Amino acid sequence: MPERDWCLLRLDDNGNRFVMRRQLTRDEAEALARNYQARGHKQTYWAEREQPPSCERPRE
């Protein structure tokens, strides 16, 4: 069974990055990205493997 650790992301006109969907397989995420791109949306869409959250605290 494929791992569901991919997400669909969007970059808007102002350079803001958003996660649109999570817990997808790679095939699902890439298909959604292609679908949005094919519709002619102005934003950029892509699939990316999610990284596990870091346990480290940011340095001050």
NUVOMAR-404533 format. One line per 5 residues: number of its first residue (from 1); their letters; for each residue x, y, z of N, C-alpha, C. Coordinates in steps of 0.2 Angstrom, whole numbers. Example, Ala and Ser with C-alpha at 12.3 -4.5 7.8 and 13.67 -1.06 7.14 Angstrom:
REM NUVOMAR-404533
1> as> 66/-28/39/62/-22/39/66/-16/39; 64/-11/35/68/-5/36/64/0/39
END
This chain:
REM NUVOMAR-404533
1> mperd> 4/-6/0/0/0/0/4/6/0; 3/11/-4/7/17/-5/6/21/2; 12/24/3/12/29/9/8/35/8; 4/38/13/0/44/12/4/50/15; 10/51/13/14/56/16/16/62/11
6> wcllr> 11/63/6/12/68/1/7/74/2; 8/80/0/4/85/0/3/89/-6; -2/93/-7/-3/97/-13/-2/104/-11; 3/108/-14/4/115/-12/3/120/-17; 2/126/-15/0/131/-20/4/137/-18
11> lddng> 7/141/-23/10/147/-22/6/152/-25; 4/157/-22/0/162/-24/4/168/-28; 0/173/-30/3/179/-34/8/183/-29; 7/183/-23/11/187/-18/16/183/-15; 18/177/-17/23/173/-15/21/169/-9
16> nrfvm> 15/168/-7/13/165/-1/12/157/-3; 15/153/2/14/146/0/9/143/5; 4/139/2/-1/136/6/-1/128/5; -3/124/10/-4/117/9/-12/117/8; -13/114/2/-20/113/0/-23/106/3
21> rrqlt> -19/101/2/-22/94/4/-16/91/7; -17/87/12/-12/82/15/-14/75/15; -10/71/17/-11/64/18/-13/61/11; -9/62/6/-11/60/-1/-5/55/-3; -6/50/-7/-1/46/-10/2/51/-15
26> rdeae> 8/49/-17/12/53/-22/8/54/-29; 5/48/-31/1/48/-37/-5/53/-37; -8/53/-31/-14/58/-30/-12/65/-30; -7/66/-26/-4/73/-26/-2/76/-32; 2/72/-36/4/74/-43/-2/75/-48
31> alarn> -7/70/-47/-13/71/-52/-17/77/-50; -17/79/-44/-21/85/-42/-17/91/-44; -10/91/-44/-6/97/-46/-7/98/-53; -7/92/-57/-8/93/-64/-15/96/-66; -20/93/-63/-27/95/-64/-27/103/-63
36> yqarg> -25/106/-57/-25/113/-56/-21/117/-61; -15/114/-63/-11/118/-68/-15/118/-75; -18/113/-77/-21/112/-83/-27/117/-84; -30/118/-78/-36/123/-78/-34/130/-79; -28/132/-80/-26/138/-81/-26/143/-75
41> hkqty> -26/141/-69/-25/145/-63/-19/149/-63; -19/155/-61/-13/159/-61/-8/157/-56; -10/154/-50/-5/151/-45/-2/145/-48; 4/143/-44/8/137/-46/6/132/-41; 5/126/-43/3/120/-39/9/115/-40
46> waere> 10/111/-34/15/106/-35/14/101/-29; 17/95/-30/16/90/-25/23/89/-22; 23/88/-15/29/88/-11/28/83/-5; 33/79/-4/33/74/2/33/78/8; 29/77/13/29/80/19/35/78/23
51> qppsc> 38/83/27/43/81/31/40/81/38; 43/76/42/41/75/49/42/82/53; 38/84/58/40/90/61/46/89/66; 50/94/66/56/94/70/54/95/77; 58/91/81/57/91/89/61/97/92
56> erpre> 66/100/88/70/105/90/66/112/91; 68/115/96/65/122/97/70/127/93; 67/132/90/71/137/87/76/141/91; 81/142/89/86/146/93/84/153/93; 86/156/99/84/163/100/90/167/100
END
